Amino acid sequence: MWETIAGVVVFVVFAITVMMTAFGLVYRRRCLLTTTTADLKKKTVIITGASAGIGKEAAKDFARRGARVIMACRNLQKASKVASEIEAGTGSKSLVVRELDTSSLASVRKFAAKILAEEHRLDVLVLNAGIGGTDQQMLTSDNLELTMATNHFGHFLLTNLLLGLLKESRPSRVVVVASVMHSQLKTLDVENLNFTKEGSYWPMQGYSQSKACNILCSGYLAAMLKESGVVVNSMCPGLVSTEIFKKSDTFISRYIYRFMAPWVGKTAEQGAQTIIHLAVSQEAATITGKFFENCLISDSATNLVLDEGLAKKVWEASEACVHLQPEEQHY
């Protein structure tokens, strides 16, 4: 009896492994790679969360194209080591590491102030840093829910603070790393962006809501900046085997993502391709307010995140949450 059960278990595990491997091969093979050969000489790029995963791969590509790459990272020691690796691999001497914790509004303001004091131009801003969520609701020192603060509020504030420099450097671009996981969100309560209503937070809701806000606000900003010379687009990297969910303590991250991603997910280099395409390619230079996957405009953005009225409300609610001051508004 036990031999029969063991045999069945072995067969099931084998079958699942074969199916996941096959799916992964097909999924990775369908991944489109950017074909642009454009360089970034004399251009400055800021990328948040550049010390690992798709952020690291994008930073490496930008450095190879000759850009001045500012790696905005929470862990300076780790980021400095990665910068040295990129320099050794690309020959670039134009990588700069700056401290930025997008979950802290004070850190965002300090980082932006240093950029505005030291940098004369900003050609591309890539908003990539993020976390996969937490099992229990956690608040930052600003009394913001951690996932929303890291993935949305911090980047929202940073974009506003650097918008003046982006406009002065036009043509320039903003690339927002979002996710098709926004589609898990069926409704969005603007009055509860920070999950202040009791019992409203759960891990997937937190992550999906942060990504929906990314897309809504990028679309709203793109509309406000129309004809300004600054293009704004959001994108989904796809399922990628990186650290983002390894750092998360949710059930899905611990028992599903960590097991599945290495088998079926894209490599970090593949996941970075749409970031690179939006930041560099000539085709994306005049496209704004769109959602991309696999280097192409995607039709997977839901009606919820395409709602212009909702986008305006989310933008205004976000301004209130980050306490955006009149002198910090450059749109």
C-alpha positions, 0 to 999 in steps of 0.5 A: 500500500505504502509503495503504491502511495509513494509511487503515485506521489513520485509520479505526480511530482514528476508530472508537475515538474515536467509541465512547469519546465515546459511552460517555463520554456515556452514563456521565456521563449515568447519574451520579446527583447528590445532591439534598439541600438540607441545609446544614452551618451550624455544622458542621465538616468535614475533608477530606483531599486537598482541593486538586484533583479530587473533594476540591476539588469536595466542599470547594466544596460544603461551603463553599457549604452554610455549613460550616467546611471544614478542607482537609487537604493536603500542598501548602500553597501549592496548597491555599491558592490553591484555598481562595481560589478557593472563597471567591471563588466561594462567599462563604464565609470559613470555609475553613482550610488545614492541612498533612497528608501521609497517607504520613507517620505523623508528619505525621498525628499532628502534624495530629491534635494541632493539630485536637484542640487547636484544634477543638471539634467535628468533624461530618464526616471525609472520607478522600479523599487518595490516589495511584494507585500506583507502578511500583516499590515505594517505602518511606516514612520509616516503612518503609511501602509508599507506596501503602498508606501514603498510601491506607490507613495514614495515613487509618487512623491519622487516623481513630483519632486523631480518633475521640474528637472525632467521638464527642463531636460526634455525630451525626457521619460518616466518609466513606471514598473507596475504589474498585471496583478493590478487586474486582481483589484475589482474596485478601488476605494480612494478614501482607503488608499492607506488601508485605514478602514479596519479589516480592509487590508490583506496581502494581495489587496495591498500589492494589487492596489499599489500597482493599480495606483502606479498605472492610474497616476502614470496615466494622469501625469501623462495627460497633464504633461501632454505636449511638454516633452516628457512622456510617461508610461507604465509596464509589467515585467511579467513573472520574473524570478527575482528577489521582490517576493523572496523578501515578502512574508506572504503565504503566496510568496513563501509557498507558491512564488518562490517555488514556481518562479525559478521554474516558469519565470523569466530571467531578470535580464528578460524581465528588464527588456520592457524597461529598457525599451521604454527608456531608450527606444525611438519608438517609445519617445513619443508614446505616452500614457500607455501600459506595456508588456513585452516591449509592446502596448498591452491590452491587459490594463483593466477598465479600472486603471483606465478610468480618468475620473478615478485617476484624478481622485487617486492623484489628489488622494496621493498628494494628501497622503504624502503632504505634497507642498505647493512648492513641490508641484511642477505640473 
